[in-house]
Amino acid sequence: MRFSRCKSLPTQKSGKRVAIIGAGPAGLAAAGFLICRGHEVHVYDMMEEPGGLLIYGIPDFRIPKKNVREGTHELAMLGVRFHMRTKVVPGEGVREGEIGFNEILRGYDAVIIATGTWAERRLNVEGEDLPRVYPAFHYLFHYCRVEAGYERLEDLPPLGRRVAVIGAGLTAVDAAAVSKRLGAETVYMIYRRTINEAPARRHEIENLIKAGIKWIELAAPKRFIGDREKGVTGVELIRMRLGEPDKSGRPRPVPIEGSEFVLDIDAALIAIGEIPTPPIMNKELKINPDNTIWVDKKMRTTMKGVFAAGDVVTGPSLIGNAIASGLKAAQAVDEYLSGKISWDLTP
Ligand SMILES: Cc1cc2nc3c(=O)[nH]c(=O)nc-3n(C[C@H](O)[C@H](O)[C@H](O)COP(=O)(O)OP(=O)(O)OC[C@H]3O[C@@H](n4cnc5c(N)ncnc54)[C@H](O)[C@@H]3O)c2cc1C
């Protein structure tokens, strides 16, 4: 997977320093662009290696980590400096493995925030904190760390024979496929709308159905059943019908009173969406109500010299969109550093 935009570097250096926070596809695409424009590029990331969700979210059978590693290695060869195991925190960094956002602001001519969506949305139903009810994003993170060689398969929390995956997006699809690979005999995919409204691509869901995954549409969890000792043993679902379109334009699922039924399960993976995680939350950086970072058409945030790109700007999206957004921000940074654009913003 290529992130760089050139084979060799320009002989003339710009003398400008750029910090990129987040080494996912958005940050890497930006790094690949800016290094080829003669800037000094430093990438900060809290994980062990660059790649973002390409390493820590998406399993190997979908995107091989080897291909991602080839691309990040090429960037390092071109001179991109990776500061791994370095979490960017508000203010000044005090603990080992941290760097303060203020330190970054002082040290660089421009900054790109590309920190993605690393928090999981909760269902907020009874029993969600029972043992073996996992946020799918979190479970896949550990599964991918096993694949990447940072954790042992034996330490992955057990799933058992019957797994319920709640949701129908990319995370849900991978969670269902991983559950099967880990030996689950029965995997249910439970979605409150129908297959036609599912965010995952149709062929992916059809592949799962072919692989034996049981699709339960028009149903939503009301509560998880079990206790702290035994863990989850069931999920109570309520049937839904489709109502008028909601803000997303899709028909709103409406619960059908009295239609509750119970499914026996040994584990549940909740995949109902991820939430953007900006590294700072202060008055100077405008954050939208859905936690995305506000940017203008040049990817400028409300802080001078600070740009943003990728899922932290759009909300959960796709690799191609993250790459395009990283390139757009990098292009704007290049224009800013060469004085072609200024900082005149009205959010
Ligand atoms: C399970 C799953 C499967 C998916 N499958 C597909 C697919 O098949 N096809 C597709 O196109 N898309 C898929 N996606 C979506 C795709 O992975 C994302 O859209 C893309 O990775 C977003 O890129 P990004 O660079 O914005 O963020 P990310 O890839 O999330 O990278 C963000 C980086 O920022 C770092 N970071 C976060 N906070 C800090 C901080 N405070 N300090 C330092 N570093 C920080 C993280 O460690 C991470 O490396 C999938 C997503 C998931 C969760």
The ligand as an ORCA input file, in Angstrom:
! r2SCAN-3c Opt
* xyz 0 1
  C     -13.421     -2.909     12.032
  C     -13.293     -1.916     10.898
  C     -13.279     -2.383      9.606
  C     -13.170     -1.495      8.548
  N     -13.135     -1.995      7.273
  C     -12.997     -1.141      6.229
  C     -12.967     -1.629      4.891
  O     -13.091     -2.829      4.659
  N     -12.824     -0.707      3.880
  C     -12.705      0.630      4.126
  O     -12.552      1.421      3.185
  N     -12.732      1.116      5.384
  C     -12.874      0.271      6.444
  N     -12.925      0.770      7.720
  C     -12.819      2.230      7.929
  C     -11.368      2.719      7.863
  O     -10.545      1.870      8.600
  C     -11.283      4.144      8.393
  O     -12.171      4.974      7.651
  C      -9.861      4.734      8.280
  O      -8.911      3.902      8.928
  C      -9.803      6.143      8.891
  O      -8.492      6.628      8.788
  P      -7.918      7.766      9.755
  O      -6.517      7.953      9.360
  O      -8.834      8.924      9.752
  O      -8.010      7.165     11.237
  P      -7.437      5.835     11.910
  O      -7.142      4.777     10.922
  O      -8.394      5.530     12.998
  O      -6.057      6.311     12.555
  C      -6.024      7.215     13.617
  C      -4.673      7.107     14.303
  O      -4.598      8.119     15.318
  C      -3.965      7.580     16.456
  N      -4.382      8.381     17.610
  C      -5.642      8.597     18.062
  N      -5.633      9.450     19.109
  C      -4.328      9.783     19.323
  C      -3.668     10.632     20.253
  N      -4.330     11.349     21.173
  N      -2.319     10.723     20.202
  C      -1.616     10.013     19.278
  N      -2.193      9.203     18.369
  C      -3.522      9.094     18.386
  C      -4.422      6.133     16.493
  O      -3.492      5.343     17.227
  C      -4.440      5.778     15.003
  O      -3.202      5.244     14.598
  C     -13.053     -0.096      8.805
  C     -13.089      0.375     10.111
  C     -13.214     -0.535     11.163
  C     -13.244     -0.023     12.592
*
